[in-house]
Amino acid sequence: MPSYNISKTLGQQGQISERGVAVMRMFGLTKDRLSKNICTVNCQLEINEGDVVYITGPSGAGKSVLLRELEKVIPASERVNLNKIELAEDKSVIDCIDGDFVEGLKMLSIAGLNDAFCVLNRPANLSDGQKYRFRLAVALGSTGSPQTGSSVAKFIFADEYCSELDRITAAVISYNIHKYAKRTGVTFILASSHDDILLDLAPDVLVVKELSGATRVTYKV
């Protein structure tokens, strides 16, 4: 079982402006006290092929930091990040999905984007929620067809996972993602503050980040 050790220290960096000094005076802060206000993200994770890893916790707890650090240890050729997928303006949604026609439609369906008008539209013209689902479909398409062995991406990363979607749609997509991971062996590293999708997503590794800096990791038995 591959083990991933993450350690990242976050603290105050750079010069403090005059306004910054004024803020420090207002709150009675000194430079020494400010320099001690650091946060260290330490986490060791055991992740198998086809696992769904879900990082959750309150805003500001360090979920995104942990996700980014995990992404760095995976070779660029083996990963795709939803947030970095561009929106084409010169071709339709269906033409943006890798694979043959049937596989493309399947990826769009898994991502919850199977309305004909959306599929024929340009990605840049979609609503925010539809754009998110489009990016997910593109990411799924980049993993290739397991039947042909043409898999490229082995890890899919997504920060603010399904945060822009209504909760019913988020639940349906989460259920689909879990099934896809088990069927294909693609590993998903997801982060969000929402905990209402846990039952449908059924993560193999649940990482809970606390504002105190503590990290709790639970593995599915």
Secondary structure, DSSP 4 states (H G I P E B T S, - for coil): --EEEEEEEE---S---HHHHHHHHHHT--HHHHHH--EEEEEEEE--TT-EEEEE-STTSSHHHHHHHHHHTS-GGGEEEGGG----SSS-SGGGSSS-HHHHHHHHHHTT---HHHHTS-GGGS-HHHHHHHHHHHHHHTT--TTTT-----EEEEETTTTTS-HHHHHHHHHHHHHHHHHH--EEEEE-S--TTHHHH--SEEEEE-TTS-EEEEE--
